Amino acid sequence: TVTLNLAGVCGISVPCGFSGGMPVGLQIIGPALGEAAILRAAYQFEQATEWHKHKPAL
């Protein structure tokens, strides 16, 4: 999300699965000052899935 912030837009990353045993994130982006909308989208994604509760095997 750093490059998005430098570009003046907002973003958030939420867990969405695993690949090769490593966690994968879904990046949700929005326009400048669009934080409320992307936080709602991230919250809805987490409510619809269980990925945020899973941890990789160590």
FENPE-V457008 format. One record per backbone hydrogen bond with DSSP energy under -0.5 kcal/mol. CO is the residue of the C=O (numbers start at 1). NH is the residue of the N-H. Records with the same first field share a line. If there is no record, write none. Layout:
CO: NH + NH
//
This chain:
1: 5
2: 6
3: 7
4: 9
5: 8
10: 30
12: 28
14: 26
17: 24
19: 22
22: 19
24: 16 + 17
25: 27
26: 14 + 28
27: 29
28: 12
30: 10
31: 34
34: 38
35: 39
36: 40
37: 41
38: 42
39: 43
40: 44
41: 45
42: 46
43: 47
44: 48
45: 49
50: 53
51: 54
//
